[in-house]
């Protein structure tokens, strides 16, 4: 094997290696701006306990038709030397592959029919004492419960309304009290973020958005939080609480149809919510595979504490033809 003469991602094959083959560029981008760094120490660790970084790798399984792949390799327009290819980002500029590019197909992707019922805390809201699967910065933890229930799930909750259903936030970013509890996922997991003067934000652990006291409980990005998204969490009894908007002084209210409103000045059953501790969920066993959580955690340890990046992992697979 040899790289092209001019550069790794394009150019001519050396005479000693005349057979051109495709290459795959594999890139992960992580948001690490909130982590302490620059002091000469390594604060980062992979979620399986690797603090060296050598465990990071990618596997490529080729499903291409061999004739189509051979045509793409032979066509000079499919090379990175063709500026229209944009280093593999514009596959439509490769004639043998252009017919297989479906514009807008990503919008039709509906995801899993049934959400993965795994809800262990990924640390988006606060530092974790240990990582899921019983790892810390030094590696595996002895005599530790490796099941989702054994994860550091403290501070994350399912929020149960007075109609017996749980608050849920799906793709449309509107919060409803409509989950029966039969199958809960990260869409039903909530945590309380910091807000000034002992107030809180109510943060969803799937989208990481926070509940706003406008537009029927829309979720907004946590970086946009203002007085519309600040709440006073009042204890009613035990694990039962009420949420009072700092902006409107009205209480979060569960309506009969499962929607949420903010028009109550006093607390009754419709304004009372139960905080049910997150049990971590479970991994389905009937499909024969190990199921990975929807948000793969990127963790970092500092002085023994583990933290997870608040940004989502962005994975880009770019097919580059030498």
N, C-alpha and C positions, 0 to 999 in steps of 0.2 A: 504494500500500500504506500502511496505517496500523495502529497498535496500537489495541486497545480503549481506551475513555476512562478507565476506572478504573485499570487496570493492564495490564501486558504479557501476563499469562497468563490473562486473563478480564475480563469486563465487557461493556459495550455498544459496538456499532460507532458511530463518529461519523457524523453525517448526511452528511458528504462522502464516506464510504466505506461504503455500506449493505450491501454484499455480504459475508456472513460466510464465511470460509475456514478450513480447519484449520491448525494450527501443530504443529511438531515440536520438542520440547525435547531437546537433545543434550548429554549431560554426561559428562565424563571425570573420574575421581578417581584421583590418584596418591599413592603413599606417598613423601613427600620428607623425612621426618623425620630420615633419616640424613645428609642433605646439608648442607654448610656454607652458611649464608645469613644474611642480616641485616646484612651489612657494606657494603651499598650496591652490590654487584656482582652481575651476572647469572651464575649458575653452571649454567644449564640450557640444553640444546640438543636439538632434535629429532633423531631418528636419521638423517634425510636431510641433516643438516648445517645446519639453520636454527636460528640462535641468537637470532632475533628473536621467534619464536612466531607470526608471521603465516602460516606454512605450515600451521597447524593448522586443519582444516576438516572438515566432514561432508557426505556426499552422501546424498540420500534418493531412492530409487526406489519409486514408488507402485505396488503391485500390487493395490490394493483394487478390488473391483467398484464401478463408478461409482454404481449405485443405492444400495448399502449405505453408501458414503461420504456421498452426498447426504442419506440418512436420518439419519445420525449428526450431520451438520452442522445439520440442521433441528431435531433433538430437543433441547430445553433441558436435559434430564437429562444430556446428554453434555458440557455446558459445565463449565468449572472453577468456575462459580458454584454447581454442585451439590456440596456438601461430601462426598457419598458417592463422588464420582469421585476424591477424594484427589489432586487435581492430576494426573490421568492415570494414577495407579498402580492404580486399581481399575476396569478397563475393563468389568467385569461390570455396573457401575452404569449403563452406557450401553445401553439396550434393543436398539438395532439391532446392536450389536456383541457382546452378551452370549452369543449362541448360538455364536459363533466362539471363545470362550475355552475351552480344553481344560485342565482342572485335571489336574496330574500329568504332563502331556505331556513336561516337561523331563526327568523321570526316565527316560523311554523313549529319549531321545536318546543314541545310541551313538557319535556322532562319526564320524570318517573311517574308511572300511573299511581303508585302508592309511595309516599315519602318514606325514606329510611327512618325507622323509629329509634334512632340513636340520638340522645340529647345530652351527652356528657359535656361538662363545661369546657369550652375551648379558650377561656381566659380573655375574651374580648373586652371584658368590663373591669377586670382587676388582675393583679399578679396571681399565678397559681403556685401552690405549695409543691405540687408534683404534676407531671404530665399524664394524660390518659395512657393506660397500660402500665403504670407504675414505673416511671422513669423520672429522675431528676438530672441535674447538671452532671452528676458524677456517674450516671448510668442506671442500671436496674436497681430497684429498691427491694430489699429482701422482706419476706413475710408481708407482702402488700396485696390487697385485693385487686386483681387485674381486670375485673369486670367493670362495665360502665358505672355500676353502683359504687365502686371503690374509687372512682375519680374524685377530684376536688370539686364537687358540685356546689359547694357552699356559696350562697349569695345569688343563686339563680333559681327561678321559680316558674311554675305554671300558675296563672292567675285565673281563678275560678269565679264566675259571676253568680248572681243569685238565681239564675235559671238553670244552674247545674252544669253549664257549659264553660269552656275555657276560651280565653282571649287568644285570637289567632290573627296573624298578618301574612297574607299571601302576596302574590306578585303585583296585585294592583295597589299595594301599599295602603290599604284601608284596613283598620282593625275591627274585627267582629267578635262577638261572644257567640261562637257557633261550633266550636270543636267539642264533640261528645266525650272525648277522653279515651275512646277506643284505640285510636292511633295518633300519638303525639309525636311531633318532630321539632326541629329547631324553630319552626314558625310559631310554636306555642311556648317557647322558652323566653323568659324575660329577666332582666336584671335592672338594678337601679344605679344610674350614673350620678356623678357629682354635679351639683348646681349650687350657686351661691346661697349663703344664709340657711344652711341645713335643708334646702330643698333638694329634689331629686329629678332626674329624667327617667322616663320609663323606656328602656331600650330593648328592642327585639334582637334575639341572638341569631336570627337567620339573616336579616338584611342589615342589622346594626343600626337601623333607623330608630328615632325616638318619637313617642306619641305627642302629637300637637293638639292643642285645645281649639282647633278650628277645622272646618271642612269634615265633620264627622270622623274625627280620630284618624286623620291622615298621619302616615309616618314621614318624617323629614330626616335628612342627613344629620348625624350627630354634630357635625361641625357647624350646622346652621342653627343650633339650639338658641332660643331666646326666651323671653318671659312667656311666650306662647307654649313653650315646651317644658317649663319649670312647674313642678308639682309639690304640694305639701302633702306628705303621706301621713295620714292620721290613723292611729290605732283605734279600732272600734272594740274589739275583744279578741284576745289570743292572736291567731294568725289572720284575723279579719281586719281589713283596712279600708279606708276611703281616700280618694285622690282629689284634692282641691286645686284647681288651676290658679296659679299665681296671677295670671293675666286677667281672668274674668271673675275670680272668687266663686266660681260655680263648681259643682262636683261632677266627676265623671259618672255617667249614668248608663246603665244597661237597659235598652228599650225592649219591648216585647218581641220585635222581629230580629233581635240579635245585634242591631246596630248600636252605636254608642253616641251619646249626646252630652252636652255640657250646659244644662239649663236648671239644675237643682241647687237651691240655696241651702238645703238641709239634707241630713243623712237619713235614709230609710233603707230597706232591703235592696232596692235597685241601685243604690250608691255604695253597697258593701261588697267587697271582693275578698276572697280567701287566697292567701299565699300558700300554695302547695309546694313543698320543697322538691326540687328537681332530683329524680332518682337515677338519672343517667340514661334511661331508656334501655334498649337491648339490641343485640345484633341478630337479625333473622338467620335461622339455620337451615331453612328449607330450600335454599337455592344452591347450596354446596360451595359457596364462595365466602371469603371474608369480606364483609362490607365495610367500606371506609366512609367516614362522616363527610357530609357535603362540603364543609369548609375544612380543608386540610390545614392543620395548625402549623404555624411557623413560630417556634418558641425560642426564647432567649433567657439565659440565666445570669443573674448578677448577685454576687454574695450569697449563692445558694438558692435564690428565689428565681422562679421561672416566669417569663412573660410571653405573651403571644402578640404578634403584630396585629394592629387594628386594620391594616389594609388587606384586601383579598389578594390571594396569589394569582398573578396573571401568567398564564402559560401560553407560549406561542410556539407552534411547530411550523417551521418554514422549510419547505422542500427546496433545496438549492441544488441545481444541476451543474456539475463542474464541466 
